[in-house]
Amino acid sequence: MSTYRSDYRHSIAHPEAFWAAQAWRLPWITAPRRILAYDDQGHARWYVDGELNLCHAALDHHIEQGRGDQDALLWDSPVSGGKQRFSYAQLRDRVARFAGALRDLGVEKGDRVIIYLPMVPEAPIAMLACARLGAVHSVVFGGFAPRELAARIDDAEPRVVIAASCGIEVDRVLPYQPIVQAALEQSAHRPEACVIWQREPCRAELGVGDHDWAALEAAAAPAECVPVKATDPLYVLHTSGTTGKPKGVVRDTGGYGVALHYSMEAIYDMAPGEVFFSASDVGWVVGHSYIVYGPLLRGCTTLVYEGKPVRTPDAGAFWRLIAEYRVKAFFAAPTAFRALKKEDPEGAHRHEHDISSLKALFLAGERLDPPTFHWLQGMLDVPVVDHWWQTETGWPIAANPLGLEPMPAKAGSATVPVPGFDVHVLDRQGQEAPPLEQGSVMIAQPLPPGCLTGIWRDPERFQAAYMRARPGYYLTGDAGYLDHDGYLFVMGRSDDVINVAGHRLSTGEMEEVVGGHPAVAECTVIGIHDALKGQVPVGLVIPKDGFDGDEVTLERELVERVREAIGPVACLKQVLVVERLPKTRSGKILRKLLRDIADGAAFGVPSTIDDPASLVDVQEAMAARALGHADQARQQ
């Protein structure tokens, strides 16, 4: 029996025994005896009588094992021109001293701390300092608008807010203090103090209640690690929805640590001392799990990058970083490579750097479309791994487990469920869908360690959003199917399945076909209201750089491709060429907003959008198409 199959079956049939064995990967203060329990909501809780400190497990433990001089964190910032290296000992000393500074401000075990920082070393230092004290950190993506920051301040009710004086982007400096001040004016909760990390491009004037980070740290005595229960919260991370109150996903300490350590070996095939690079931000779950905690718990070196490689003149930034720091595993979002494919379709920049250290490329955050998968597979001689997970789960649900047993890849598939995740595809009647038939992707209880333990101070919302749809299951909100080999295909959010004249069709399938055209760099397909058919699909495409064809011809070719691949039932008859697509700051296309624009129901611009000008592109294209249709109707 294969390693993966045996591990997976053991984890599902005997979850307590499986995760008891994995717990020994961490240095416990009090080893757990009670491995699995259920709370009053029927939700799994892990290692309920264990005690530990995750900062100790991520830093002090490795120093105690003799690896204090090994690189722990590398920082590279082309936007500021800065580079830094921190050994495990150096990083521990910075973290311990800043934890002492927070302690001097009154921060204690269980207090919340808002962290509003760009991708500087001080971001992971602040996170780890909170963990050292047993405080609960809530990281907010640097650059979020005051309204978004205020909502998170009111929900978390922090004792202290930590911010930088500014963020540095490719073409501008963004002062943070005006954003923080505006957020505090809008919020009902008043933190006791605000700590400012000063950056030279734009220093902040300190007001009442403001403290200079460097001065606080210099005056503080190092803090020791505070023991916490495994079930105590480590952090609250708010989802970045564009409407409604953000959900504060609560992550525990012990289960999260065990899951991340296991995943670094079983999925990412990383060993202590090797370099892991995740091109994300600490404001997102990927940054929490695989920039900060996961690599350090495993004893690896993590690369923190301040910059946007696909928005600089250097389209080869990814390859430069891999070569310079001898990265073994690289993790990014598919949207980054779709942008690279647009700028460098032949992959010429890849050959300018020695990336022989790279052993695997991992992609997540949104669906990896087959055209981009094949483009990467043809350009690189390492496994290209699509894997699927969510903010709520904290680590991958499905992946190609390279550290257990590498499996053949299938385009469009996240490969197989990871040990611990009992994945099912259910039809609308709640029955198991047969292979190749789409349904709702759900996970049976118990969820493995590392998954959310609830929504911050809102148990009813937790039940309504995730647990009530099908008792005994966690609702992922995604649609997909399993094939005959047990490979999972996630086709997109359940609301991206449209109903065309009674036929349920996946817009993800249409995106595969449209994105496969050689002239298309990036695309999305949305369903919009139609008086006759209920819904009809509309395609939005960004051509590759250098495209000099006729847009009408391109539209005709794309419509015909979908008709041939899916059939006339797909009913795709409109394709609009645009320069940009509206995305969140984590790179996800705002499909709901696009649907609202198409249906005339969009109001305002969400503060989470990465590029507001992209909305203008789409609106103008749709308006031009509407005028064209009106002219045709009049002529007829």
N, C-alpha and C positions, 0 to 999 in steps of 0.2 A: 504494500500500500504506500502511496506517495507521501512525502512529508507534509505537503499542503493538505491533502485529503484527510490524513490521520489527525493532524492538528485541528482542522476545521471541525471534523466530526466530534472530536473530544471536547472542543470548546462549546459545542451546542448541546451535546448529550450530558456533559458533566461540567457546567460552567464554574462551579465553585472550586473544583479540583484544578481545573485549567488555570484560573486566575490566581489561585493560591500559589501555584508554582511560579507564575510570572512576578508575583509580589516581591520575591527575593532579589529581584534586580535592583531594588532601592534600599538605601540604608535607613532602616526604621529606628526611631527612638524607642517605641514600644511596638513590637511586631504584632500584627493582627491575628486574632484567633477566630473571630467571627467574620467570615469572608463576605457573605452576601446576606442582606436583609431587604425588606421592602418597607417603604414609608407609608403614611396614611393615605397616599394617593395611588398606592399599588405600584410605585416606581422603584426600580432597583437602586440600592445603595451599597457601596462596596467598602470593605475593610473598616467596619463601623467602630471597632474598638482599637484601631491602630493609631499611633501618633508618629509624626515626622515633621520635618521642615523642608520644603522643596528647594529653598535657596541653599541649604546645607547639602542636599543631594546633588544640586547642579554645580556647586563650586567647592565648598569646604571638603566634601568627601573625596573629590579627585586630588586635591592637594594632600590630603591625608594618605592617599594611595601613591604619592610620589610624583604626581604630574603637575606640580605647581608651576613649572617653567614652560609647560606646553602652551601654545597659542590657544586661547579660548574664543576671542572675538577679534575679527578684522573689520576695519571700517574704511570704506572707499567712497569718496564724495567728489565726483567731477564737477558738480555744480558749485562747490566751495573751494575746490582744490586741496581738500584735506585727506589725509590718510593716517590711520592709527592702528597699533597692535596692542592687544592686552593679553598677557599670560593669565592662566587661571588664578595665580596668586595676586597679580595686579588687579584683575577684575574683582576678586573677592574683597580686596582692601578698599577699592572705591565703593563697592556696594555696602560694605559694613560701615564705612564712615558716613555715607549718605543716609543709611538707615538710622544711624545715631543722630543725624541732623533732623530727620523726621520725628524721631522720638523726642528730641528737644522741643519740637513744636507741639507735642502732646499726642502724637499718633500712637495708638495702642492696638493690640490684637482686636480684630473685628471691625476697626474703623475703616471707612472707605477713603480712597485717594483717587482723584481724577488726574490722569496723565494726558497732557495735550502737547505732544512733542513731535518734531519731524524725525527723520531717520538718522539720528545722531547716536553715539554710544550711550548718552545719558538716558535714552529711552529704555533700553534693556536694564541699565543700572537702576533706574527708578522702579521698574517692575520687580526686579529681584530684591531691592531694598524693602519694598512693601511685603513681599513674601517672607523676608527674613524676620520682619516684625510680627507676622501673622495678620497684617492689614490686608484689606481687600482692594486690589487696584481695578480701576475702570479706565481703560485706554480709549481715547477718542482720537480718531484720525485727524492728524494735523492739517489745518486748513478748512475743516468743517465750519459752516456758517454759524453765527451766534445762536440762531434759533435751535440748531441741532445740538450745540454744546450745552445750551441752557436746559434743554429737555433731559439730557443725561445728568446734569448737575442736580436737577430736581428729583430725578429718580434714584440716584445713588446717594444723595445727601452726604457729600464728602466732607471730611474735616479739613483737608488741604487740597488745593489744586496746584499741579506742577505744570509749568508751561515754558516754552522758549520765547525769546524776544522776537524771533522771526523764523520763517521757513525760507529756504532758498530753492527756487525752481529754475528751469532751464533759462528762462528769459526775464525773470523778475525776482524781487525780494518781497515776501509777503509778511508784513508786521503782524505778530500774533496778539500783542497786548490790546489793541483796539477790539479785536474779536472777543478776547476774554472779558474785557470790561463790559462790552455790550451784552454778552451772555449773562454776566452777573447781574446786570440791570434788569434783564428779562426774567431771571429765575427767582423763585420764591425763597429757595434755600440760600443761606449765606455761609460759605466756608470761613473757617477761622483764619486761614493764611493762604497766601499764594507764593509759590517758589518759582523764581524766574532764572532760567539758564540763559545767560547773555551771549549773543553771537555778534561778532564785529560788524557785519554788514548793516545791522539795524539794532542798536542797543535800546532797551526799554527804560523809561523813567519810572523809578519805583515810587509807589504811593503808599498810603496807609494800609498796613497789612501785607505788603509785598516784601519778599526777602530775596536777596541775591544768593543763588545756588552756591557759587564758589566760596563765598564768605561763610555761609552756614556749614558747608562741608569741612572747611579748614578748621573751624572752631569746635567741631563735634568729636566726641570719642567714639570709636567703633562699637557697633551694637552686636551682641551675640544673637544666635538664632533662637527664636521663640517656638517651642513645641506647639503644634496644633493637631487637632483631630483630623483623621483622613477625610472625614465628611465635612469639615469646615470649608467654607468657600475660599478659593484662591483668587478668583476674579469674577467680575460681572462685565460681559461684553455685549453691548447693544447692537442689535441688527440694524442695518442701514437702509431700512425701508423708506420709500419716498412719500408715503402717506401714513397718517395715524401715529400713535405713540410708539416709539421704538421699544422692542422687547429686550429686556435685560437677561441674557442667557447666563445662568449661574453655573460655574465650573467648580467642582470640588478639588481637593488637594491630592489625596492619596490615589484615587482611581485614575485621575488625569496623569499623574506621574508614572504610574505603572503602564498605562496604555501607550504613552509617548515613548518610553524606553523600549517597550516591546516593538512598536512600529518602526523605530529607527533601525532596528536590526532585521526584523521580519520582512518589512516592505522595502525600506530604502537601502538595506544591505550595508549599513555604515558601522564602522568600528572606531574605537577611541583613537584620537589623533588625526582622523581623516577630515577633510574640509567639505562642509555642506553649505550650499548657497541657495537660498530661497529669495527670489526677486519679488518680494511682497513688501508689506508695510506692517509695523507692529500694531497699527490700528485695526487690522483684520485678524481673523482667527488663524490664518496661515502664519502671520507674524508671531502670534503668541506661541503656537505649537511648534513651528519649524524654523523660526529665526532665533527665538529665545530658549524656551524650555526643552524641547526635544533634543536638539544637538548637544546642549550642555549637560543634560541628564545622562546622555550616552558617552560623554567625554570627548566629543568631537570639537572641531573648530568651526564656528559659524561666521559667515560673511554678511555684514550689514552694509547695504548699498543705498546711498542717497543720490538718486538720479532716476531719470526715465530714459532707458537706453534707446527706445524707439522714437524719442522726441529730440534727440541730440543729433548734431551733424554726423556723429559716429554711429552708423548702423551696426557696427561690429562690437559694440560695447559689451554685450554678453560674452562673446568669444574672448575678448581681451581680459575680462575678469576671470574667466575659467582658466586661461593660460597663466596669468600673473600669479594667481593664488593656488594653483594646482587643485582645482575643485574636482571632487570625485562624483558628486551627485548634484544636479541642478534642478530646481523646482520653479516653474513659472506658470502663468496663465496662458491659455491658447491665444487670447486676444493679442498678447505681445508678439507672438510669432506670426500671426496673421498680418500685423503691421510690418514686421520685418520682411515677410514674403512680398508685401506690396512694394517696399523700397528696394529690396534686393532679391528678386525672384530666383536668381541663379545661385544664391548662397555664396557669392564671391568672397564676402568678408570672413566667412568661416575659415577659408584657406589661408588667411593672413596671419593666423595665430596657431600656436601649438596647443591643441586641446586634447592631447593624448591622455591626460589625467582623467578626463571625463569618462565615466563608466555607465551612466544612465541619465536620461532626461525624463523628468516627471512633470505632468501637466494636470491642472485641476482649476476649479473656480467657475468653470462653465464647460459645456460639452465640447470635446475635441472633435471637430468635424473631420470626416475622412480625408478631404483634400489636403488639409493642413497636416494631418497625420502622415499621409503618404509623402508630402513634400519634405517633412522632417526626416522620415525614415530613409528617403532617398539621399539626403544630404549628410546624415550622420551614420556612423558605423557602431552605434550603441543602442540599447533598447530604448524605445520611445514609449513611455508608460502613461497612459491615460488613467487617472484614478478619480474616484468620486466620493465626496464627503460634504459636510455642511457645517456652518457655524455651530449648530446645535450638537453635532456629534464630536467635534473637536479633533478628530483624526479620521483616516479613511474608512469608509464603509465597504468599498470594493476597490481592488487594485490587483496588479500583477505582483505577487509577493516574491520579489527578487532574492530576499534573504532566506526564504524557505525553499522555494522551487520555482525558478523562472518558467513562465508559460508562453506558448505562442500567442502573439498579439493578434487581435481582430479589430479592424478599423471600425470605429464607432462604439466600441465596447470598453467599459472600465475593467474588463476581465472578470474576476470572480469575487464573491463576498469574502471579506477578511475574517479570519477566525474571531469568533465572538459575536458577529453580526448575523442573526438568523433572518435572512432576507427572503421575503415572499412578494409575489406579484398577484394581487387580488383583482377580480373583475368587479363590476358594479353591484353584484349580488353578494360580494364578500367571499366568493369561492376562488380557489387557486386557479389562476389562468394557465392554460396549457402552454407549452413552449412556443415561442414566436408570437404569442398573442399579447397585445399591450394591455396594461392595467395599471393600477396604483401600486407603487413600490412602498412596501411597509416592512417594519422590522419587529419581530416578536420579542416580547419581554422574556428574560431580562436583557435590557440594553447592556452592552459590555462596559467595563470601567472607562472613564474619560468622557462619557457623554454628559449632556446637561443634566443637572439635578432639579431644575425648575426654572421658572421665570421670577426674577427678583421681585419679591413682595406681591406676587400676583398668581397664586396657585390656580385660580379659576381660568385665567388666560392660558396657563400651561395645559390644563386639561382640555380646554376648548380647541386650542391650536394643534395639539399633538396626540392626545390620548383618547379622546372621546369618539372619534370617527369609527373606530373598530376596537372594542375592548380587548385588552391583551396585546395590542400592537401600537407601535409608534408610527405616526403618519409622517412620511417624509415630504409629501406634497409634490413629489415627482412622478412622472409617468414613464413606463419602460416595459421591458420584457426580458425573460430568460430564454436562451436558446437551448438546443438539445445537449450541449456540452456544459451547461450550467453557467455560461458567460452572461453577465448582466449588461444590458443596453439601456442606458438612461436617455430618454429622448427629449427631456425638458420638463418644465413645470407642468403640472396637471392642467392648468388653465391655458397652456399652449397647445392643447389638443382641441381642434376646432370641429364644429359640426356643419358640414356642407351638405345641404339637402338630405339630412338624415344619416350621412356617412361621417363617422368619426375619423379624422385624419390628423396626423402629427405634423406640425410645422417643422419639427426637427428633421423629419425625413425629406421634406422639400428643400430645406437648407442644405442638406447633403448634396442633393442633385444640382442645385443652383451653384453652390460653392465649388463644385467639380469642374465648372467651365474654366478653360485656361485663362480667360480675361478677367475673372473675378478674384479680387483679393479678400473681400469680406462681404458678408451678406446676413440678412435676417429675413424671415418670413413671418408675417403677422396675420391674424384673422380679423376682419372687420365686418361690421353689420351689413347685411344685404336683405332687402325686403322680400326677395323671392326665395333665396336659398338659405336664409338664416345667417350664414357667415360665408365669406369668400376669402381666399388667401391673396395677399399682396406682398410682392418681394421688394426689398430695398437692397441695392448692391453698390459696393465701392469698387470700381475697376482698379486693376494693377497700374502702377506708374508706367507711363509710356503707352497706355492704351489709346489708340488713335482711330478706333472703329466707330461705326455709326450706332448711336444709342437705340434707335428703332430696330436695327438688325440684331443687336445684342438682346433686346427684349424678346424678339421673335424666337431667337435660338434658345433662350432660357425657358420660355413657355413650352417649346417643343420638347426640350430635354425632360421637363417634369411630366409632360403628357406621355412620353415614351417610357419613363421609369416607373411612374405611379399609375398612370392611366388618365383618361378624360375626367374621371371622378374628382381628381385633384382640383380642377377648375381654376388653376392659376393662369390668369390672363393679363395681369398688370405687374410690371417690374419697373421700378423707378431707380434711376442712377443718381446717387448722392455723393457728396464729397466726404461727409462724415456721418457717423451714427451716434446718437446720444447714449452715453454710458455712465454708470456710477464710477466713483473714484477707484473702485476695485476692479474696473474693467468690464463689468457685466452690462450687456445691452439692455436699455430700459424698454423692454417690449410692451409692458402695460402702458407706459406713457405714449409710445408710438400708436398703440391701438386707440388710445383716447384722442390723440391728434387726428387720426384718420376718421374717427367717428364724431369729431367736433366737440369732444367732452373734456379737453385738457385745459386746466386753469393754472397759470403760473409756471415757474420753473423750479423744480425741486432743488434744494440746496446741496443735495448729494451729487448732483450731476458734475461730471468732469469737465465738460466743454459745452457751455450754454449755446455757443454759436452753432453747434451741430443741430440743435432744434430748428434754427432758422433754415438751414439747408433742407431738412426734411419737410418743413412746412411749405417752403417755396416750391419744392418739387411736387408735393401733393396738390398745391394750389394750381400750379401750371397744368398738371394732368387734369384737374377738374375743369379748368377753362377749356382745355382741348376737347374734352368730352362734350361740353356744352356747345362748342362750335360745331362739332360733328352732328349733334342732335338737331341743331337748327338747319344745317344743310340738308339733312335727311327729311 
